[in-house]
Amino acid sequence: MSATAKVSLQSDDVKYIQEKARLLRIHSLRATTAAGSGHPTSCLSAAEIVAAVFFHAMKFDPANPNAITGDRFVLSKGHAAPILYAALAEAGVFPVSRLMTLRTLNSELEGHPTPLIPGVDAATGSLGQGLSVGAGLALGAKRSGSSARVYVLMGDGEMAEGNVWEAAAFAQHAGINNLVAIGDINALGQSQRTMYQHDMEVYRRKFESEGWNAEIVDGHDAAAVMAALDRAKAVTDKPSAIMALTYKGHGVSFLNDKDNWHGKPLNAEQLEKALAELGTIPPIIPDDGKSYARKAVPVPPDFPAPADPDYKTGDIVATREAYGFALRKLAMVNPKVLAVDGDVKNSTFSDGIEKVSPDKLIEGYIAEQNMVALSVGLAAQGYVPFAATFACFLSRAYDQVRMAAVSRSSIKLCGSHCGVSIGEDGPSQMGLEDLAMFRAIPGATVFYPSDAVSAERLTEIAARTSGISYIRTSRPKTAILYALTEEFPVPGFKAVKQSENDAATIVAAGITVHEALKAYEQLKAKGVAVRIVDLYCVKPLDGAKLGAEIRAGKGKLVTVEDHYHEGGIGEAVISALADAGAWPTAVKRLAVDRVPHSGKPDELVDKFGISARHIVAAVESLK
Amino acid sequence: MSATAKVSLQSDDVKYIQEKARLLRIHSLRATTAAGSGHPTSCLSAAEIVAAVFFHAMKFDPANPNAITGDRFVLSKGHAAPILYAALAEAGVFPVSRLMTLRTLNSELEGHPTPLIPGVDAATGSLGQGLSVGAGLALGAKRSGSSARVYVLMGDGEMAEGNVWEAAAFAQHAGINNLVAIGDINALGQSQRTMYQHDMEVYRRKFESEGWNAEIVDGHDAAAVMAALDRAKAVTDKPSAIMALTYKGHGVSFLNDKDNWHGKPLNAEQLEKALAELGTIPPIIPDDGKSYARKAVPVPPDFPAPADPDYKTGDIVATREAYGFALRKLAMVNPKVLAVDGDVKNSTFSDGIEKVSPDKLIEGYIAEQNMVALSVGLAAQGYVPFAATFACFLSRAYDQVRMAAVSRSSIKLCGSHCGVSIGEDGPSQMGLEDLAMFRAIPGATVFYPSDAVSAERLTEIAARTSGISYIRTSRPKTAILYALTEEFPVPGFKAVKQSENDAATIVAAGITVHEALKAYEQLKAKGVAVRIVDLYCVKPLDGAKLGAEIRAGKGKLVTVEDHYHEGGIGEAVISALADAGAWPTAVKRLAVDRVPHSGKPDELVDKFGISARHIVAAVESLK
């Protein structure tokens, strides 16, 4: 399959790539032995591929390897990090001497790639996400008018991950023709042979079934890999897949295609033996201790204020609908804002952005993993993607959200249809663990608006916020609570009812604010005043400031949320108060305590213990 | 494609199926109109398919529709629930009169199917999971010597979910030849046309690329669907896919292939018009209010005590390794116990079970979504599957875990390599949100052993426990803390250090128990006694009982965990104490507060603030 390729390439060029592959092998073996851990054999199978991609196919500026104009490489098989680092060093992104700091506490060269490393756009290491990230980078380049191409290297083991095939279907359908997927088919997984071993035709068929250009090459024939990369460049109507037959540990006789070498470094003696097989060995230059970490990853750009919320007295508007209005207004003032949808845009109201321009919405179909990891790629190219689906279905992409945090990405996520208040569709459609999920994402900002005004304002704030932002919206239509000019600081909350003589403080958010307001009236009729706090920002949370509100309610606290007990508002509030030493004197936490059921929204809010009636009872129980 | 089929089938048989399809349409339309919500047009496209599967292909006992001997049907496109319920009623599983209770608070016929309904094995409604569940049911049948077949009906929209393709690859590779996937290719998603619309060849190619038998039929030609189902039965060497070209809303002229009808019931007038097109209409029999809910779903069977833990004084053993020992011992006394792996069995030690018999381990390769949903299918057939991977990679299957809870499934999950204590591999491999995830699963039991003895005992308890059980294991080797005969009640914890004069109580689990024990010695050297609580069971948690331990430490509490702050041990403890009114007088919560880094385990435990030194400082700060 590579015969013609060999003829068309200059032998000097091939020799250059072969020499680079040899150096990449040496660096990978040395660095992992020095680290005492790592995956050298997973590097060795990819040596010719990585050498050919970096030093034959790609064009980028080593001084600015994450530029929109440059070709990009995503190491989806992140455990082969040492060979990526070796390639970046050989390309001049940082000195080769730095490679020997691999996996140490003070080095940016971690066990798996993160965007702290120049030339890396997203963290990898949770397998099967790289093709989605690459699709996002490629789409971002295209949308920015860049002719850059994106190369994604996957292992065969990770191609069992469904995320890969979500990405493959999406990329073809979205016309992403500047994307090249390369399979390092070394047939050896961690614990055993892979599903298809060296049945290369399966991989070709799978990519072809998705409408990709696909071919099979000998992954250790540098000329063949180079020629395949050249052919992929010539394909302009679809993405290309190059499935490379390789051997794990290739290049070192006692590692080649051997079992039980996954994730094991060579000891000093084995290293010496291996290097003896690899020809002339360059000297090790001592590391000077200087960090080459990126100073910053892309953060959302500033933009002019969008149009204010626009509601009339007495309007009732769902927060999910207000999210759509906000997206539309944002897209009018910030050209980088995009919506990413999972075929629910008419439920999440992501389709609001289509009124600015249909191409502001990227339709990801029903594939939440790809939706999130694609967004990470878009954000790395300077876009501000807002990916939305039902809150419960974001659980489908929790690993991708987790990895987005490791990527220091600033993607925005919106989960609609939270809680039992969605009603008849039943528990499979109710987001009742999303606050727990997103609160446990480091650096995340978690918003939970209770009315349309706050929903719009918080969506705008999300567009300005670094790190992952999550906006939880509700299905039911609710009253407007705030003035159109109200501001919503972060962290922050609003005391929507307060007096000098409050008998308790109720902390609520979303639809439970409206239940609390009903409870307020019922208690007022009984001569009891209560304070109601709208916790529109669930994370971060200022426990000391909130503590003052609790003290103003005589230290008696009721929390009420359309979420399970664990990890939600009740635990967030109690923990923040505990950390601040601002103990309530008594507390009652109302939340959903079991798998709910279908029924009318009001019936369910009542049956699962978070309605006005239960709030009144909780306040009275604290007396 | 159906010409020959028509000849070979008796016309009376075909008429019977056509009549059933007509009735299913009528029931689906009526029930959704009565409910005022639901997805009637998604039912109509599937009418001939469901009629042919239930009344031509399947053999099962309506009085016992979940029996291991019976064929099974999984409605992966769960929003078409009304037609499933209609088929179950027509088959005699419950009365037709019950259909009109759809989506009401007191009916088992929820908006999306759950196993509260006889004949349903797993909840659906989060799309793209049904084929994995079906693979588990089919594999469970085969392992039990049953010749039953499993039929899974998917929508085309949901086939964009990667989980579908994980399941397709797995089923073929695992030799599951009693599984039939049916695609209801109606070309209309929720918010727009599907990715491939009626390009039927794409679906055929995709299944064929996975090694399946695949064919295309006219989904509204009852004879053609019947013949295809017959042909699928004759295929004995692989699973079969029948891709049926259908139209959403088919059978009613003003619904057929029309946009903007997704998830919308007909109003009374529209219903009347629709029924007029559907021939003779049976009368509605009033529901008698009697529930037909299943009394119980499968729970883990009882079994004799496995062999005791077997360690010597001074042994150091990782809890993950002890999990492997426990699995092996369990499999020797409980034939239903299985391990399900994601190609990390030599890291999670799931491979321990292979020493009993290699076929006790089901290799799922790197596809966590399938691993979990497959386990739900196995559990529904009476097995006790223990699915394990790195804790962080269970986040990949959080939606499947969430749905397992809605399924009232008793699957067991083990997450190894929790926290920063894994060391050099870095943040992408560290489970730091898994406690938040699993605590927020209703009814889940969450174990976090700190030594090998408790790891073995808790794994045994998990095998006896109904609902979802999660076992969090650690990578580092740690000392044995408990006597080999120690018992571990649920809920429960152990005070591993205590005195009459404790100055504070430290609540820890897993590796932080060992850090706390070091802190104990350091504090003791300073003349300070502290109480150390090993919170081996994180959920459920008895706040009142734990409160007594905190009071015994003068009300001063330090929590320390190898997990993020949110949703983990600190929040669990503080919330349980708050609910019990057992306030500490002062608290300090030590947990990981940002994305960690690569480094040596001890370095990271210290850098991220959860080492003995930090515990000592925390105790001293509370003075």
Interface residues (C-beta under 8 A of the other chain):
Chain A: A35 G36 S37 G38 G78 R103 T104 L105 S107 E110 G111 H112 T114 A123 T124 G125 S126 L127 G128 G157 E158 A160 E161 G162 N163 V164 W165 E166 A169 F170 H173 G189 Q190 S191 Q192 T194 M195 V202 R205 K206 E208 S209 E210 G211 D341 D343 V344 K345 N346 S347 D351 E363 Y365 I366 A367 E368 Q369 N370 C392 F393 S395 R396 Y398 D399 R402 M403 A405 V406 R408 G423 E424 D425 G426 P427 S428 Q429 L432 E433 A436 M437 R439 A440 I441 P442 G443 K539 Y564 H565 E566 G567 G568 G570 E571 A572 I574 S575 A578 D579 G581 W583 P584 A586 V587 R589 V592 D593 R594 V595 H597 S598 G599 K600 E603 L604 K607
Chain B: A35 G36 S37 G38 G78 R103 T104 L105 S107 E110 G111 H112 T114 A123 T124 G125 S126 L127 G128 G157 E158 A160 E161 G162 N163 V164 W165 E166 A169 F170 H173 G189 Q190 S191 Q192 T194 M195 V202 R205 K206 E208 S209 E210 G211 D341 D343 V344 K345 N346 S347 D351 E363 Y365 I366 A367 E368 Q369 N370 C392 F393 S395 R396 Y398 D399 R402 M403 A405 V406 R408 G423 E424 D425 G426 P427 S428 Q429 L432 E433 A436 M437 R439 A440 I441 P442 G443 K539 Y564 H565 E566 G567 G568 G570 E571 A572 I574 S575 A578 D579 G581 W583 P584 A586 V587 R589 V592 D593 R594 V595 H597 S598 G599 K600 E603 L604 K607
